[in-house]
């Protein structure tokens, strides 16, 4: 047969002794990670984001009384809106109105600045599962809102844009 195996049961005091013996193995990595995070936080440029969330509301007048002249789904209309906002003339108008990217205007072409601005703008839709009474009782994902954000270095200008 086999020999009886003795269970090694540790108490709270055993764990405290282990922590005391290995305190520098725990403290040193925590301090190093904290110091690196502090240095990175101090030297990275500050970027501010201003976000607008727009709720899409359904037609308030019953469809039996008035037929809508707007065709297409909300997603298609939002895509058109996104294309309008991201168009070069609209972006150039915004850049000139708020004096954006002044430091880059001497170094880069307008196309390069427009590309930077397009990267600074975020457009996303917000969907929810909603039961549409016209299509039956099954919930379907429907776009209920969208957000438009702009990132920049000056908080007041970012908010205005």
N, C-alpha and C positions, 0 to 999 in steps of 0.2 A: 504494500500500500504506500501511499505518499506520506510525507511528513506534514504535520500540521503547519499551515501558513499563518503567520501572525499578521493581523491587520495593523497597518501603520495609520492610526487615527491622530490627526493633528488638531490641536486646540487653538483657540484664539491667541493665546500667548506664543505658540509656535509661529503663527503667522506674523505677529508683531516682531518677534526675534528675526525672522527672515527679512522683513522690511528694514529693520535697523541695520542688519548686516549689508544689505544691498541698497541702502539709501542713496548713495552716489550714482549707482547704476540707474536709478529712477529720476533723481533730481537733475542730473547733468543733461540728459536728452530733452527734458521738458524746458530747461533754461535755454538750450541751444535753439529749439524750435521757436520759443517765444522771442528770442533775440532776432532770429532771421525774419520772423513775421513783422516785428517792429521796424527793422531796417527796410524791408520791402514796402511796408505801409508808408514810411516817411519819404521814400524816394520815388515812388510811382506817382505819375501826375494825377491830380484830382479830376475826376470825370463826373459831371452832374447829368441827371436824366430827368426830363420833364415828360409826363405821360398824360394824354387825354383819353378817356374812355367814353365812347359814344354808344348809347343804347339804341338799338333798332326797335322801333315800335311798329306794331301792326296797324293796318288801316282801321281808323276809328268808325268810319261810316260803313254800315253793312253793305256787303258786296251785292246784295239783291237790289239796292237802290242806285248805286253808282258803280259802273265797271271801271276799273283802273286802266289808264292809258299806258302805264309803265309796264313793260313786259320784261320777263327774265327773272332769275332768282336773285336773292340778296347777295350771294357770293359773286355773281357776275357783276352786279352793280358796284360791289365793294372793290372788285378787281379794277373796274373802270376808274373808280375814285382813286385807287392806289396809283394807277398809271398817270392820272392827271396830276396828282401831288408830286410824283417823282419825275415829271417831265422836265426837260432842261430849261425851258423858259420860266416855269414856275419856280424851280430851284434857284435860278439866277436872280429872279426877283427877290426871293427871300434872302439870298446871300447879300445882295446890294442893300436891301432895306435894313438889315440888322448888322451890316459890316462884318460878316462872318469870314473867317479864314484870311484875315488881312495879312498875317505873316506868311501865308503860303502863296499869295497872289503874285509875288515877285519871283518865286522859285518854280511854280508849276503852271501848267496850262489850265484853261478853264475846264476842259474835259476831265483832267485829273482831279481838280477841286470838286467837280460835280460827283465824281465817283466816290470821293471821300465823304461828301455829304450824304450820298445814298447809303453808304455804310453806317453813317451816324443816325439814320432814320430807321425806326423799326415799326412795321405794320403787322398786326396780328388780329385774328378773329377769335371771338369767344363763342363757343357753342354749348348748347344744353340739349338734353333729351326732352322733347316736348311732345305732348299728344296734340295732333292737329285734328280738330273735329271735322274738317272737310274731307280728310283722307281716311278716317277711321280711328280706332282706339289704340293703335300701336305707337309707342313713342319712337320718334326719329330725331337724330341730331339736327338741330336748326341753329343757324348763326343768330345770336341774340344781341351781340355788341361787337365792337372792334376797338382796338387801342392803337394810338399813333404816338410814338415816342421820338424824342430827339436827344442825343448825347452831345455834350460840349464841355468846355473848360470854365466858362463864366456862368454862374448860376442865374443871374438876372437875365442875361441874354437867352439862355436855354429856356427859361420860363416863358419869355416873350415869343420865341420861335414856336 
